[in-house]
Amino acid sequence: MSTPERSSPGPSRAPRHSSAKSQRILACVLCQQRKVKCDRRFPCANCVKHQTQCVPVAQTRPRRRRFPERQLLDRLRMYEDLLRQNKIKFEPLHKESGLVARIPGLHEENEDSDAEQPESEGTDGPFPSDPSKPKSAYEAKNIWYAMSHGFRGVNNDGDLDDGVREVMVGKTWDQVFDNDDHLLFGSRQAAVNVSTLHPEPVHIFRLWQIYLDNVNHLLKVTHTPSLQGRIIEAASNLASISPTLEALMFGIYCTAVLSLVDDCQAIFGMPKVDLLKKYQFACQQALLNCGFLRSADRDCLTALYLYLISVQPSTDPRSLSSLLGVAIRIAQRMGIQNESSNSKYPVLECEMRRRLWWSLALFDARISELSDYRTTTLAPTWDCKAPLNVNDFDLRAEMKEPPAVQGKVTEVLFVILRSEIGEFVRHSPFHLDFTNPSLKSVVRDLPGDGDLDALEKIIEEGYLKHCDPQNPLHFMTIWMMRSALSKYRLLEYYSRYCSEPQAERQSDTPMLYAFRVLESDTKIMTSSMTKGYIWFLHLYFPLPAYIHIVQELIKQPVRAEARQAWEIMSDNYEARFTTSNFVGTSIFRTFAKIILQAWEALEEASKNAGDPAQEPFDPPRIVLNLKRRIVEITQKEQNANPEQQPSDVMNTDMTNLLMSIPMGFGNAESLNGMGGPDSYLGIDPMPYPNFPGQVSSMAEMNHMTWASMVWGFRERRGW
């Protein structure tokens, strides 16, 4: 086949313009798309070889608009940041914005002018991302861009500007390596037709509705208006669903089934545990089909996250923490933890990336509390903004600008407040004391100089007072946020005083914090409105509050708050321990042990007091219930194995016992932070040994501080 005649002049014959510098001739469109070298002739040799039309690009590339004012503002903010770091007073260009500025009395020096200050762009939370730092402060430089940028002075090959980038490296790995996603979920003996594992269309929509009712408002990692249409279309032809959407649908099935309390058999004709295992297996296969370990698709990462949520109840937190590490690394490779990366996407995609990152980070933080407190992702090393306080229907794919916030109470209220509290905590010294003290030098300024009173005022006045307690989501939000704030107050207390002598830290205030945690938790657990949210609540068993109260009662059994303490613990015990059957697990043994030792300390103190005028303590409900269950389990154990001698667990040293307790009941036997996997599957509880023995002496308890038994030994266990 003869070669067509060259009709266009080569680079040496390019026409010249009036400017002194000759115009640059660029590679043709096809060569640029295929990323091959073009000889700059039209038609070029590559197009002639492949018998395709050679299309030249525009002779001049459009230049990006530069905004010198923006550069000037960035530099000014950098200088302001340096002044703040060196504690030099100055008048900033932009004063504090957002809700912090609108609450009178929070900062007296700005009280007169704060109400007139406009909010920062894209900020609607209690405190915006630090305006004193450039947008790229948390974004690492791109080595591939730097290398390709350096070629510009070497030759005039325009391909090098865009050729040497990470996308080329990624495509190279795709060509070199086969699918290796089996590293996490194991290799498949044969291909699995995942489409056959979907439920019937009517059950697809029922699971979708359960997900919207019980899961969506607490996580908000999917966009309901856009996803619902895709699911409806997919249900009509299950065999042609895209791999990522299919994985996401199975992730939704998993979390929907997890959230069911007692209706699974009646609705789907299958026990909950069997249905959950079925969809978890299908989700694994779907994730393998979309190459989840190498994918940069947000739907794929969301599917992996929902899968990890569904396996949490029956998984050792240490193992789950490792799996979450994979998800976190995928998210970091996608750049969703950096605001400068997210801002390059359209409004809807940017917002969903923020929501996904914050949900991942908060889930990882909780699992870290149950396994190793220091491995948390909740650290001041990234700058992803908190999600916008807007409803899903306010976000549309075609939007060019973020929607305006219409009010404080939206369907993302729960997610917003969790993110804002997380934003505060990750920059707080008391949090970094137990995670990574070396990061204290990079934290940003917080409202009220990091005082939790300021944060509580922001949350209460800015959000919670606008909530309707008759709304299930609002009710859940009110008491979960108050419980979280009290928990962090307790954490701050031990961070501040754990190294001081015992005599210098006598205070009733931490006891009140522990009371608030249990009281808030009891309100949520006993409300009929939160039935669909029980799956989430099981992950947050308030063990730190129990341990603090028990510790104080052993030291001072007849203190003024003793009766109140036993009443509060009894209420929470009845609310928590009746929602799932975990009698007989090692968690129950440990919990019963510490409670009964506190009661024995009170009985011993009452005998020694010898004051007939003192009103006697009646055994509280929690003690009566624990003793009754102990007798039942002991009798069952003896009937099952008469020759076996029960172990004497009550003589174990109390300090060593408490140091071995994960701070959220998070081990392999603690399903949902409450019971073990056996109880979840409906299997008979494990045998429970007798509880003979004497209470630990007061001398033993004097050195059993919170810090020494937990955070001082966080190498072994975490909160």
Order of alpha helices (4+ residues) and beta strands (2+ residues): alpha-alpha-alpha-alpha-alpha-alpha-alpha-alpha-alpha-alpha-alpha-alpha-alpha-alpha-alpha-alpha-alpha-alpha-alpha-alpha-alpha-alpha-alpha-alpha-alpha-alpha-alpha-alpha-alpha-alpha-alpha
